[in-house]
Amino acid sequence: MTTAPVVLRDKRELRKQQANKNRNGVAYVLLTLGSLVTVFPFLYQVAMSLSTYAEITSTPPTFLPAAAQFSNYVKAFTAFPILAQMGSSVLVTVVRVAAHVILCSMAGYAFGRMQFRGRAIVFGALLSILMVPSQVYLLPQYTIIQDLGLLDSYAGLVLPGLFSAFGIFLMSQAFQAIPREIEEAARIDGASQPRMFLGIMLPLVAPSLSALVVTSTLFSWNELLWPLVVMSNPNRMPLSVGLANLQGLNFTDYGALMAASSMAMAPILIMFLVFQKRVINGLAAAELK
């Protein structure tokens, strides 16, 4: 008499397991299709960098070249000073990322863990910057840099991006998520404010720091509008401006352009693959908070 309920319960469990497997299968299929859609432009760019001009402009388009044209990569080095511009991009990115880590982490710690008069007002005013398009304050920034005599210089290129409201918000959320007990224990042990920030709090927000590094790197490496406005020397321009200048008015060598774009993407792609887990964990922690 007792076996019937057990059999029914086992059947329900089997149906639930089968339903979960079906849902997981559908999810995997959708994620696979989404991944293919996301990766396809990059793969097509690499294929175009190895194709001839006729293959790139053919109708209907050909996705795979008949023979790999590595000469496009040679053209990329001769069409514009790619090494000098890549060096400028590296310099600007390193300085900005270092400034983001230092300034945004310090400001985030102040807003996230310290209490001072006017804190909410200042933090709200800072976050309001996120609602303003960057093009709005392009002219004031240009006027300031011009008055300082920093046009067409690395200093003028770097200064407006030394910190960001998003970076401060990200770090403040990360610091707020740390339990108060850790801070209280450190104070009981006699830890000073710099010691608490550098030795205790900062290591605890390492995932958010990694996310900040990657996001600021992506922003600095891909920024186009400000360098296009403030820089005029081709050897000092970052790589993003050099790639934009490869597009001619009447003719564009798409093979060389795609080859240069592939080389420009490679460092960022490698860095993201290395820090992918830390970036996702850091951004997820800020979003949950």
N, C-alpha and C positions, 0 to 999 in steps of 0.2 A: 504493500500500500504506500510505502514511503518512497518507492523508486520513481513514481510518476512525476512528483514535483521536482526531483533532482534532474530527471531527463529533460523536463521543460526548461529548467534553469540553465542546463548545459546548452540546450538548443538556442536559447536567447543569447547566451554568451557568444556562441559561435556566430550567430547572425550579427551581433555587435562587432565582433572582430572582423567579419567579412565586410561590413559596412565601412569600418575604419580603413581597411585595406583599399577599398574602392575609392574612398575620399582621398587617401594618400596618393593613390595612383593618378587621380585627376589632378591633384596639386602638383605632382612631379611633372606631369605632361605640360601643364600651364607654365610652370617655372622654367622648364626646358625651352618652350617656345619663346617666353619672354627673354631668356638669356640669349637665344639665337638672334632675336630682333635687336637686342642691345649690342651684341658683339659684331653683327653684320657690317655696320658702317666702318668699323676699324679694319675688318678683314678685307672689305672692298677697297679701302684706302691703300692697304698694302699691295693688293692685286693691281691697282691702278699705278702704283709706283714702279711696278715691273712690266708695265704695258707700253706699247707704242702710242703715239698721239692718235693715229688712225683707229686703233682699238678702243681708246678711251672715248673718242667722239663718235664712234660708230652707232648706227641705229638699225636694229635694237642693240643695246649695249652688250658687250662681251665681258663676262665676270672673271674669266681666267685668260691670261695672256697665252698666245701660241708659243712664245719663247720669252724667258725672263730677260728683261732689259735693265741690267745693273748699271748701264750708262746713265740712267736717270739720276742715280745717286752721285755720280761724278759731276753731272750738270748742276746738281744742287750746291756743290762746293764751289763751282765757278760762277754761278748766277749771282750770288751775293755773298758777303763775308759771313758765312754761317758760323765759323768757329769764333770770331770776335763777338758776334751777336749772342751766341750760346754762352760765351763767357760773361757777357753783360747780364743775361738772364740768370745765370748761376749766382753772380755777385748780388744782384738785387734780391733774389729769392732768399739767399742765406742771411743777408742783413735783416730783411723784413721778418723772416721766421724767427730769428734770434730775438728781435725786438718784440714780436708778438708773445713769445714764451716768457720773456722777462716782464714786460709791461702789463700784459693781460692777466698773467698769473698774480702779480702783485695787486692790481686793481680788483681782480676777482676775489682775492683773499680779503681785501678791505671791505668790499660790499657783502661778501658771504659770511664773514665771521666776526667782523668788528661793528660796534655800535657807535655812531657819531651823529651829531645834529645835522639834519638835512639829508641824511642818507637816502631816504626813499625818494625825495625830490630829485636829487642828483642822479640816482639810478634810473628813475623814470625818464628824465631828460636825455640820458645816455641811450636808453632803449628806443626813444623816439627817432633816433638817427636811422634805425633799421627801417622805418616807414618812409624815409625820404630817398628817392632815386639818386644814385651817385652823380647823374648828369646835372642835378640841380646846383651842387656846390663845385662843379668843374671850373666855372669862371672865377669865383672867389679864390680857389686854390691857385689857379694860373696867375692871378693878379699878385697874390702873396709871393709866389715863387719868382715872378718877374721883378718885383720890388726888391727881393733879396739878392738879385743877380745870379740866380741858380738855374736859369734856363739852359737846356742842353748840357746838363751835368748829372752825374750819378746822384748827388745829394738832392737835387730837385726831383729826380725820379723816385727816390726812396722815401723822402720825408712824409708825404701824405699817407703812406700805407704802413707806418710803423706800429699802429695798433688798430683795432677794430672793435666796434660795439658788440658784434657777435662773439668775438673772442672773450671779451670781458663777461658777457652774459653766460657763455659756456663754462668758464672757470668759476664764476660765482655760484652757479648751480652745482658744480662738482664739489666745491668747498662746503656748501650748505648741507650736502648729503652726508658729511662725516659726523659721526655721533659726538655729542657734546662731552661724553665721558672721557674720550681720548684727550680732548683739550684740557679738561679739568685735571686729569691724571698728570699731564705734562706740567701744568702750573704747580701742582703739589710738589713735583720733583724739582722745581726751581728753574724750569726752562724759560728763557727769555723769548720775546716776541720774534726776533730773527731766527733763533734756534727752533722755535715751534714751527715757523713757516718753512724754513729750508730743510730741517731734519725730520719733521713729523708729518706736516700737512702735505707738502709738495709730493713726496713719494706716494701718498695715498690717492692722489688724483692723476697718477701716471696715464691711465687710459684716456682721460680727457685731454691731457697734454699731448698725447699722440694724435688725437683727433684734431686738436688745434694746429699742430705742426703740419698735418696733411692738408687741412682745409686752407691754411694760410699759404702753403706751398702752391696749391692749385690756383689760388687767386693770384698770387704774384707771378707765377709762370705764364698764366694765360691772359693776364691783363693786357688790353689793347688800347683803349681809348686814351688814358692818361699818358702813356709813353708816346702815342702818336701825336699828341698835342705838344708835349714839352720837349721832345727830342728831335733833332734834325740831322745829327751826324750819324751816317749809316754804321760806322764802327762802334758806336755807343748805344745804338738801338737794341732793345731786347729782341729775342727771336720771334715773338708774336708779331711785332711790327714788320720785321724782315719778311715773314711769310705773307703778310698782307700786301706788301709792296711787290711781291712776285706776280700778282694778278695784274696783267697789263690791260690797257684800254682797248686795244684791238686784237691782241693775241696773248694767250696765257699758255705756258708750257706746263700742262697739267701733270705730266710725268715727273718733272723736276719738283713741282710744287708738292705733289703727294709724297715724293721721296723725302723732301725736307720736313714735311709734316710728320711723317712716320718717325724720323730721327728725333724730332722735337717731342713727340709723345713718349718715346721709349723711357727716358729717365723717370717721368712721372708715373708711368704704368708700373715700372719695376718697384718704385717706392710704395705705391699703393698696395701692390701684391704682398710686399714684405710686412706692411703695417696694417693690413686689412682688418684683422681681428681686433686690434687695439682701437682702430678708428670706429668700427661698428659698436664696440662696447662703450666707448666714450660718448658717442652721439646718443646711443640708447639710454645711457645713464642720465644725460641731460634732459632727454625727452621725457623719461619717466618722472624725473623730479618736477 
